[in-house]
Amino acid sequence: MSRFPKPVEGSWTEHFPELSTTPVSYEDSTSPGFYEREREAIFKRAWLNVGRVEQLARVGSYFTKELAVVNTSVIVVRGKNQKVRAFHNVCRHRGNKLVWNDYPREETSGVCRQFTCKYHGWRYDLEGELTFVQQKSEFFDLDENLYGLVPVHCEVWAGFIFVNVAEEPDSPLIEFLGPMVTALEGYPFERMTARFGYRTNVAANWKLFMDAFAEFYHAPVLHAKQSPEKYSSMAQQAGFEAPHYGVDGPHRVVSTSGVRFWEMDSELVKPMEHITRSGLFGPWDSVDLGEMPLGINPARCDPWGLDSFQLFPNFVILFWSQGWYLTYHYWPMSHNTHVFEGNVYFLPATTVRERIAQEMAAVTFKEFALQDANTLEATQIGIESGYVERFHLNDQEVLCRHLHKVVGDWVMDAEKDSVAVKQ
């Protein structure tokens, strides 16, 4: 059941009594053993977003996704009937990785009519069926119908492609997402095809970076030098509180009100922002995207700034009131490393000025994200020392509590189920 508490008295955290208000442990972000447990309990059971349908523009379009956290690579492809499918990226002959270019651990994309193994030439069609075996007569009782590519559960919601590597998912994608997330249907994702993206390796646990974007308590301090000096000093003095937090099952959202400081005081704007008419909050010239779905701006803030939806376990969709959105992915590599991916989406620019404004917003976003990434490596070092075992979180960090509790719950529930099955 989706919950959007609007407390008149008390705190946000007090409205989520299951989260407690006591200091928290970050052992789940420092323990190699716990990392192995969450790989099994979470990432091998949850639906994982791997891309969007615009990456598969026509029949035969494909891309690969490296999922080290579940020890596999998947091929995502649009078949002849336009259906999007996913397969484990493994040839059924001798186990060679099927689709790769110069470096087998790098992701790739393209368009093809079939997939051919580089090792011995076995071929598979776009539906994953085995269609050709080199020197078939040399094999013993080979039935091609039994040796197609191994499928991965694949479903699409609002143009986002999700996979689930479990033998059988616990629930269909739509049920896993729940009403808070599915209430975003109707947002014009399909029109926002101008994309700027980048990825980086971060020496910190994946959950610590998700925590960084679940609160804005850090913003006036960490990003002070990136913000206009007058604006930053005012924010540090006054602090910042988001007006809305919500959770729905394992997912969470934080919303903020919006202040267009460039319309209030020219001293708050940097020269480059004046020139490009753009910055952290996006292009100044907002676009009309039409009527928004009910899930957007759930607290009905006026003025509204942004909504950040964290889809469990590792995917974020962040909507800006100026008419654009971005996504974050946090792909675990070990207990203290992960790959962070950021993608920024706009309506296609129709003028050079619009294009420059979009690029300015994308570059500014990258700078802010890198500041967070650098700080989180210091966080990882600090908590791994082990000399401080528990940490105080304030009321604005309620969603951080929620993420770590949900992770712990998933691990414990999966292990209880495993014991029950064995008995």
SEGU-201200 format. One record per residue (C-alpha): residue in three letters; x, y, z; residue number from 1. Coordinates in Angstrom, 3 decimals. Last residue first. Layout:
{ALA {X Y Z} NUM}
...
end
This chain:
{GLN {13.622 -28.971 5.458} 423}
{LYS {15.684 -27.704 2.541} 422}
{VAL {12.764 -25.564 1.334} 421}
{ALA {12.300 -24.006 4.787} 420}
{VAL {16.003 -23.167 5.024} 419}
{SER {15.909 -21.407 1.656} 418}
{ASP {12.760 -19.498 2.587} 417}
{LYS {14.408 -18.287 5.805} 416}
{GLU {17.463 -17.219 3.786} 415}
{ALA {15.318 -15.270 1.359} 414}
{ASP {13.427 -13.548 4.181} 413}
{MET {16.638 -12.568 5.994} 412}
{VAL {18.255 -11.097 2.872} 411}
{TRP {15.106 -9.271 1.788} 410}
{ASP {14.616 -7.825 5.278} 409}
{GLY {18.198 -6.581 5.475} 408}
{VAL {17.921 -4.830 2.124} 407}
{VAL {14.566 -3.346 3.144} 406}
{LYS {16.041 -2.033 6.395} 405}
{HIS {19.011 -0.483 4.577} 404}
{LEU {16.769 1.265 2.072} 403}
{HIS {14.304 2.534 4.692} 402}
{ARG {16.943 4.030 6.963} 401}
{CYS {18.324 5.971 4.015} 400}
{LEU {14.756 7.054 3.238} 399}
{VAL {14.447 8.616 6.697} 398}
{GLU {17.562 10.739 6.217} 397}
{GLN {15.714 14.047 6.573} 396}
{ASP {14.818 13.091 10.144} 395}
{ASN {18.441 12.788 11.200} 394}
{LEU {20.712 9.774 11.105} 393}
{HIS {23.123 8.932 13.925} 392}
{PHE {25.823 6.349 13.251} 391}
{ARG {26.807 3.031 14.787} 390}
{GLU {30.050 1.046 14.838} 389}
{VAL {32.822 3.622 14.943} 388}
{TYR {36.250 1.997 15.139} 387}
{GLY {35.456 -0.375 12.296} 386}
{SER {37.829 1.264 9.856} 385}
{GLU {35.427 0.235 7.097} 384}
{ILE {33.067 3.067 8.087} 383}
{GLY {35.674 5.733 7.403} 382}
{ILE {37.093 4.328 4.181} 381}
{GLN {33.607 3.890 2.726} 380}
{THR {32.696 7.453 3.655} 379}
{ALA {35.838 8.770 1.963} 378}
{GLU {34.850 6.889 -1.184} 377}
{LEU {31.425 8.453 -0.747} 376}
{THR {32.858 11.964 -0.869} 375}
{ASN {34.368 11.407 -4.306} 374}
{ALA {31.121 9.985 -5.663} 373}
{ASP {29.067 12.923 -4.348} 372}
{GLN {31.385 15.452 -5.982} 371}
{LEU {31.261 13.398 -9.156} 370}
{ALA {27.473 13.588 -9.151} 369}
{PHE {27.519 17.389 -8.860} 368}
{GLU {29.956 17.697 -11.759} 367}
{LYS {27.937 15.331 -13.927} 366}
{PHE {24.726 17.284 -13.317} 365}
{THR {26.464 20.449 -14.470} 364}
{VAL {27.648 18.724 -17.665} 363}
{ALA {24.129 17.461 -18.463} 362}
{ALA {22.511 20.833 -17.747} 361}
{MET {25.049 22.615 -19.964} 360}
{GLU {24.499 20.059 -22.725} 359}
{GLN {20.755 20.679 -22.614} 358}
{ALA {21.202 24.451 -22.777} 357}
{ILE {23.593 24.051 -25.711} 356}
{ARG {21.036 21.939 -27.596} 355}
{GLU {18.238 24.432 -26.925} 354}
{ARG {20.417 27.266 -28.195} 353}
{VAL {21.267 25.319 -31.355} 352}
{THR {17.559 24.933 -32.113} 351}
{THR {15.028 22.105 -32.238} 350}
{ALA {16.482 20.071 -29.374} 349}
{PRO {15.087 16.558 -28.967} 348}
{LEU {13.010 16.354 -25.768} 347}
{PHE {15.399 15.719 -22.924} 346}
{TYR {16.925 12.742 -21.082} 345}
{VAL {19.962 12.589 -18.763} 344}
{ASN {21.697 9.274 -18.084} 343}
{GLY {23.882 8.432 -15.097} 342}
{GLU {25.669 5.134 -14.518} 341}
{PHE {27.551 4.272 -11.316} 340}
{VAL {29.672 1.121 -11.281} 339}
{HIS {30.259 -0.368 -7.840} 338}
{THR {32.962 -0.980 -5.279} 337}
{ASN {33.056 -1.752 -1.536} 336}
{HIS {31.244 -5.090 -1.107} 335}
{SER {32.063 -6.014 -4.694} 334}
{MET {30.995 -5.081 -8.226} 333}
{PRO {27.574 -3.615 -7.444} 332}
{TRP {25.733 -1.817 -10.274} 331}
{TYR {24.228 1.528 -9.175} 330}
{HIS {21.973 2.945 -11.875} 329}
{TYR {20.795 6.550 -12.044} 328}
{THR {18.187 8.021 -14.369} 327}
{LEU {17.451 11.561 -15.497} 326}
{TYR {14.380 13.597 -16.358} 325}
{TRP {13.347 16.667 -18.318} 324}
{GLY {10.550 19.247 -18.276} 323}
{GLN {11.595 22.129 -16.012} 322}
{SER {9.852 20.430 -13.067} 321}
{TRP {12.651 17.872 -12.886} 320}
{PHE {11.915 14.138 -12.646} 319}
{LEU {14.416 11.696 -11.139} 318}
{ILE {14.197 7.988 -11.966} 317}
{VAL {16.433 5.826 -9.769} 316}
{PHE {17.487 2.161 -10.125} 315}
{ASN {19.410 -0.056 -7.670} 314}
{PRO {17.118 -2.346 -5.633} 313}
{PHE {14.484 -1.180 -5.516} 312}
{LEU {13.114 1.722 -7.511} 311}
{GLN {14.217 5.029 -6.013} 310}
{PHE {11.920 7.805 -7.212} 309}
{SER {13.348 11.319 -7.029} 308}
{ASP {10.722 13.996 -7.605} 307}
{LEU {11.750 17.556 -8.458} 306}
{GLY {11.080 21.252 -7.959} 305}
{TRP {7.381 22.030 -7.452} 304}
{PRO {6.050 25.530 -6.774} 303}
{ASP {3.564 24.598 -5.549} 302}
{CYS {4.073 21.130 -4.084} 301}
{ARG {1.303 18.650 -4.898} 300}
{ALA {2.681 16.056 -2.450} 299}
{PRO {2.658 13.414 -5.204} 298}
{ASN {4.615 15.633 -7.612} 297}
{ILE {4.292 13.105 -10.443} 296}
{GLY {2.339 9.946 -9.622} 295}
{LEU {-0.930 11.403 -10.894} 294}
{PRO {0.346 11.563 -14.460} 293}
{MET {1.294 14.975 -15.910} 292}
{GLU {-0.854 16.841 -18.390} 291}
{GLY {1.162 18.174 -21.304} 290}
{LEU {4.918 18.178 -21.631} 289}
{ASP {5.150 21.956 -21.886} 288}
{VAL {8.812 22.912 -21.922} 287}
{SER {10.786 25.001 -19.454} 286}
{ASP {13.121 27.708 -20.731} 285}
{TRP {15.655 27.765 -17.935} 284}
{PRO {17.309 24.588 -19.169} 283}
{GLY {18.006 22.197 -16.325} 282}
{PHE {17.987 22.584 -12.545} 281}
{LEU {21.760 22.234 -12.395} 280}
{GLY {22.327 24.886 -15.052} 279}
{SER {20.779 26.517 -18.114} 278}
{ARG {20.283 29.800 -19.910} 277}
{THR {23.529 29.157 -21.793} 276}
{ILE {24.992 32.650 -21.374} 275}
{HIS {23.404 33.378 -18.000} 274}
{GLU {24.434 29.963 -16.679} 273}
{MET {27.973 30.628 -17.855} 272}
{PRO {28.002 33.937 -15.962} 271}
{LYS {26.883 32.268 -12.697} 270}
{VAL {23.462 33.075 -11.284} 269}
{LEU {22.617 34.050 -7.718} 268}
{GLU {23.507 37.690 -8.316} 267}
{SER {20.728 37.859 -10.944} 266}
{ASP {18.144 37.542 -8.181} 265}
{MET {14.632 36.130 -8.321} 264}
{GLU {14.209 34.736 -11.848} 263}
{TRP {17.577 32.962 -11.706} 262}
{PHE {16.561 31.579 -8.294} 261}
{ARG {13.782 29.508 -9.808} 260}
{VAL {12.554 28.032 -6.525} 259}
{GLY {11.126 24.544 -6.537} 258}
{SER {9.559 22.381 -3.846} 257}
{THR {11.117 19.025 -3.224} 256}
{SER {10.020 15.419 -3.533} 255}
{VAL {11.528 12.235 -2.072} 254}
{VAL {10.397 8.808 -3.195} 253}
{ARG {10.797 5.195 -2.019} 252}
{HIS {10.535 1.591 -3.237} 251}
{PRO {10.712 -1.649 -1.205} 250}
{GLY {6.974 -1.649 -0.424} 249}
{ASP {5.683 1.824 -1.193} 248}
{VAL {7.525 4.633 0.563} 247}
{GLY {7.031 8.374 0.737} 246}
{TYR {8.919 11.547 1.622} 245}
{HIS {7.701 15.118 1.092} 244}
{PRO {8.574 18.714 1.941} 243}
{ALA {12.340 18.314 1.477} 242}
{GLU {14.262 20.236 4.113} 241}
{PHE {17.190 22.527 3.519} 240}
{GLY {19.316 24.456 5.965} 239}
{ALA {18.738 28.132 6.720} 238}
{GLN {22.338 29.179 7.260} 237}
{GLN {23.825 26.730 4.783} 236}
{ALA {21.172 27.586 2.202} 235}
{MET {21.822 31.328 2.526} 234}
{SER {25.561 30.767 2.116} 233}
{SER {25.017 28.589 -0.946} 232}
{TYR {22.661 31.053 -2.645} 231}
{LYS {25.090 33.943 -2.143} 230}
{GLU {28.027 31.887 -3.348} 229}
{PRO {26.282 30.540 -6.457} 228}
{SER {26.393 26.743 -6.290} 227}
{GLN {29.328 24.533 -7.265} 226}
{LYS {31.418 25.684 -4.319} 225}
{ALA {28.649 24.851 -1.858} 224}
{HIS {27.956 21.390 -3.276} 223}
{LEU {29.012 19.411 -0.206} 222}
{VAL {27.683 21.925 2.305} 221}
{PRO {24.341 23.222 0.990} 220}
{ALA {23.581 19.785 -0.563} 219}
{HIS {24.249 17.426 2.332} 218}
{TYR {20.796 17.592 3.958} 217}
{PHE {19.309 16.912 0.525} 216}
{GLU {18.397 13.282 1.135} 215}
{ALA {17.852 10.107 -0.890} 214}
{PHE {20.533 10.976 -3.456} 213}
{ALA {23.437 10.269 -1.109} 212}
{ASP {21.754 7.160 0.289} 211}
{MET {21.816 5.589 -3.184} 210}
{PHE {25.556 6.253 -3.221} 209}
{LEU {25.983 4.488 0.129} 208}
{LYS {23.886 1.554 -1.073} 207}
{TRP {26.316 0.756 -3.908} 206}
{ASN {29.253 0.246 -1.555} 205}
{ALA {32.131 2.592 -2.248} 204}
{ALA {35.140 2.783 -4.543} 203}
{VAL {33.164 4.255 -7.446} 202}
{ASN {33.725 3.282 -11.075} 201}
{THR {32.259 5.744 -13.563} 200}
{ARG {29.528 5.937 -16.148} 199}
{TYR {28.295 8.602 -18.562} 198}
{GLY {25.147 9.629 -20.355} 197}
{PHE {23.520 12.322 -22.461} 196}
{ARG {20.210 11.418 -24.093} 195}
{ALA {17.910 13.248 -26.518} 194}
{THR {15.024 10.769 -26.826} 193}
{MET {12.513 12.273 -24.404} 192}
{ARG {9.372 11.568 -26.441} 191}
{GLU {9.047 7.957 -25.257} 190}
{PHE {9.325 9.008 -21.620} 189}
{PRO {6.198 11.169 -21.988} 188}
{TYR {4.862 10.613 -18.432} 187}
{GLY {1.678 8.605 -18.854} 186}
{GLU {2.614 5.882 -16.405} 185}
{LEU {4.060 7.453 -13.249} 184}
{ALA {1.275 5.889 -11.142} 183}
{THR {3.098 2.596 -11.846} 182}
{VAL {5.756 3.653 -9.341} 181}
{MET {3.499 4.400 -6.359} 180}
{PRO {1.115 1.570 -7.279} 179}
{GLY {3.594 -1.338 -7.105} 178}
{LEU {6.776 -2.016 -9.049} 177}
{PHE {6.877 -5.717 -8.090} 176}
{GLU {3.258 -6.167 -9.109} 175}
{ILE {3.900 -4.719 -12.577} 174}
{LEU {7.061 -6.813 -12.954} 173}
{PRO {5.300 -10.121 -12.354} 172}
{SER {5.952 -11.714 -8.952} 171}
{ASP {8.436 -14.002 -7.187} 170}
{PRO {10.268 -14.459 -10.471} 169}
{GLU {10.858 -18.069 -11.667} 168}
{GLU {14.337 -19.389 -12.368} 167}
{ALA {15.542 -16.045 -11.122} 166}
{VAL {17.506 -13.890 -13.578} 165}
{ASN {14.949 -11.071 -13.719} 164}
{VAL {15.150 -8.518 -16.507} 163}
{PHE {13.631 -5.061 -16.888} 162}
{ILE {13.297 -2.862 -19.967} 161}
{PHE {11.901 0.640 -19.420} 160}
{GLY {9.470 1.790 -22.136} 159}
{ALA {6.673 2.515 -19.647} 158}
{TRP {7.061 -1.048 -18.279} 157}
{VAL {8.763 -3.784 -20.274} 156}
{GLU {9.296 -7.403 -19.212} 155}
{CYS {12.162 -9.876 -19.551} 154}
{HIS {12.746 -13.227 -17.844} 153}
{VAL {16.108 -14.471 -19.112} 152}
{PRO {16.186 -17.109 -21.846} 151}
{VAL {18.913 -19.722 -22.351} 150}
{LEU {19.900 -19.614 -26.011} 149}
{GLY {18.601 -22.515 -28.084} 148}
{TYR {19.949 -25.991 -27.545} 147}
{LEU {16.948 -28.289 -27.161} 146}
{ASN {15.465 -27.667 -30.601} 145}
{GLU {18.891 -28.324 -32.141} 144}
{ASP {18.670 -32.017 -31.157} 143}
{LEU {22.200 -33.432 -31.226} 142}
{ASP {22.284 -37.254 -31.160} 141}
{PHE {26.100 -37.376 -31.147} 140}
{PHE {27.854 -34.591 -33.029} 139}
{GLU {30.126 -34.904 -36.086} 138}
{SER {27.144 -34.808 -38.449} 137}
{LYS {26.484 -31.181 -37.401} 136}
{GLN {29.643 -29.989 -39.107} 135}
{GLN {29.041 -26.338 -38.052} 134}
{VAL {25.688 -26.095 -36.316} 133}
{PHE {23.058 -23.673 -37.618} 132}
{THR {19.654 -22.382 -36.480} 131}
{LEU {19.688 -22.532 -32.662} 130}
{GLU {16.629 -20.562 -31.511} 129}
{GLY {17.151 -17.378 -29.511} 128}
{GLU {14.210 -15.436 -30.936} 127}
{LEU {16.574 -13.238 -32.936} 126}
{ASP {18.091 -16.316 -34.572} 125}
{TYR {21.040 -18.333 -33.262} 124}
{ARG {24.180 -19.478 -35.051} 123}
{TRP {27.022 -21.843 -34.095} 122}
{GLY {30.246 -20.651 -35.720} 121}
{HIS {32.916 -22.494 -33.745} 120}
{TYR {34.571 -19.761 -31.649} 119}
{LYS {33.142 -16.416 -32.810} 118}
{CYS {29.578 -17.561 -32.110} 117}
{THR {27.060 -16.166 -34.578} 116}
{PHE {23.990 -14.144 -33.594} 115}
{GLN {21.349 -13.555 -36.265} 114}
{ARG {19.830 -10.844 -38.419} 113}
{CYS {21.893 -8.048 -36.875} 112}
{VAL {21.768 -4.536 -35.450} 111}
{GLY {24.178 -3.069 -32.923} 110}
{SER {25.197 -2.937 -29.291} 109}
{THR {28.212 -3.670 -27.092} 108}
{GLU {29.185 -4.041 -23.463} 107}
{GLU {32.817 -4.677 -22.602} 106}
{ARG {34.063 -7.825 -20.834} 105}
{PRO {34.785 -9.693 -24.091} 104}
{TYR {37.049 -6.986 -25.528} 103}
{ASP {37.202 -6.561 -29.306} 102}
{ASN {33.515 -7.110 -30.043} 101}
{TRP {31.139 -9.208 -27.960} 100}
{VAL {28.083 -11.424 -28.433} 99}
{LEU {28.318 -15.183 -27.772} 98}
{LYS {30.514 -15.610 -24.714} 97}
{ASN {31.927 -19.070 -25.250} 96}
{GLY {30.199 -21.879 -23.345} 95}
{ARG {31.372 -24.792 -25.475} 94}
{HIS {28.261 -25.423 -27.576} 93}
{ARG {25.323 -23.576 -25.973} 92}
{CYS {26.836 -20.141 -26.638} 91}
{VAL {26.476 -17.833 -23.623} 90}
{ASN {25.074 -14.292 -23.415} 89}
{HIS {22.120 -15.255 -21.228} 88}
{PHE {19.025 -14.217 -23.129} 87}
{ALA {16.615 -11.272 -23.157} 86}
{ARG {13.569 -10.588 -25.286} 85}
{VAL {11.792 -7.502 -26.655} 84}
{LYS {8.894 -8.403 -28.925} 83}
{GLN {8.747 -6.681 -32.326} 82}
{ASN {7.532 -9.938 -33.988} 81}
{LYS {10.894 -10.302 -35.704} 80}
{GLY {12.748 -9.937 -32.414} 79}
{ARG {14.022 -6.887 -30.529} 78}
{VAL {17.104 -7.918 -28.567} 77}
{VAL {18.562 -7.835 -25.046} 76}
{ILE {21.654 -10.023 -24.654} 75}
{VAL {22.628 -10.723 -21.067} 74}
{SER {25.977 -11.063 -19.305} 73}
{THR {26.171 -13.056 -16.091} 72}
{ASN {27.671 -13.245 -12.618} 71}
{VAL {24.662 -11.920 -10.691} 70}
{VAL {26.465 -8.804 -9.432} 69}
{ALA {28.600 -8.831 -12.577} 68}
{LEU {25.609 -7.929 -14.712} 67}
{GLU {27.148 -6.936 -18.049} 66}
{LYS {24.428 -5.739 -20.407} 65}
{THR {24.411 -6.465 -24.124} 64}
{PHE {22.560 -4.524 -26.775} 63}
{TYR {20.326 -5.496 -29.660} 62}
{SER {18.524 -4.155 -32.694} 61}
{GLY {17.381 -6.982 -34.992} 60}
{VAL {13.915 -5.541 -35.580} 59}
{ARG {14.026 -1.803 -35.067} 58}
{ALA {14.875 0.979 -32.581} 57}
{LEU {16.114 -1.200 -29.759} 56}
{GLN {17.879 1.426 -27.647} 55}
{GLU {14.587 3.344 -27.697} 54}
{VAL {13.145 0.423 -25.702} 53}
{ARG {14.998 1.515 -22.598} 52}
{GLY {17.763 -0.024 -20.516} 51}
{VAL {18.831 -2.686 -18.012} 50}
{ASN {16.317 -2.255 -15.191} 49}
{LEU {16.578 -5.081 -12.683} 48}
{TRP {13.595 -7.069 -11.366} 47}
{ALA {14.510 -8.630 -8.034} 46}
{ARG {15.432 -12.253 -7.250} 45}
{LYS {19.075 -12.768 -8.222} 44}
{PHE {19.868 -9.185 -7.202} 43}
{ILE {18.216 -9.434 -3.815} 42}
{ALA {18.757 -12.682 -1.909} 41}
{GLU {21.692 -14.110 -3.833} 40}
{ARG {23.671 -10.921 -4.332} 39}
{GLU {22.519 -9.774 -0.905} 38}
{ARG {24.204 -12.772 0.747} 37}
{GLU {27.460 -12.318 -1.142} 36}
{TYR {27.551 -8.671 -0.064} 35}
{PHE {26.883 -9.740 3.524} 34}
{GLY {30.010 -11.884 3.474} 33}
{PRO {32.159 -9.122 2.002} 32}
{SER {31.055 -6.917 4.944} 31}
{THR {31.422 -3.144 4.678} 30}
{SER {28.079 -1.873 3.380} 29}
{ASP {25.763 -4.196 5.353} 28}
{GLU {27.901 -3.408 8.395} 27}
{TYR {26.576 0.141 8.176} 26}
{SER {25.011 0.140 11.636} 25}
{VAL {22.277 2.593 12.564} 24}
{PRO {21.667 4.961 15.476} 23}
{THR {18.117 4.747 16.895} 22}
{THR {15.096 6.394 15.265} 21}
{SER {13.214 3.210 14.386} 20}
{LEU {12.370 2.117 10.805} 19}
{GLU {9.257 0.116 11.725} 18}
{PRO {7.783 3.273 13.254} 17}
{PHE {7.512 4.985 9.843} 16}
{HIS {5.506 8.085 10.813} 15}
{GLU {8.094 8.813 13.492} 14}
{THR {10.688 9.071 10.738} 13}
{TRP {8.819 11.923 9.101} 12}
{SER {8.781 13.916 12.315} 11}
{GLY {6.253 15.085 14.845} 10}
{GLU {3.248 17.250 14.209} 9}
{VAL {1.218 18.011 11.088} 8}
{PRO {2.571 14.975 9.316} 7}
{LYS {1.713 14.443 5.660} 6}
{PRO {2.173 10.731 5.198} 5}
{PHE {2.339 9.474 1.606} 4}
{ARG {1.983 5.716 1.899} 3}
{SER {1.440 3.343 -1.014} 2}
{MET {0.000 0.000 0.000} 1}
end
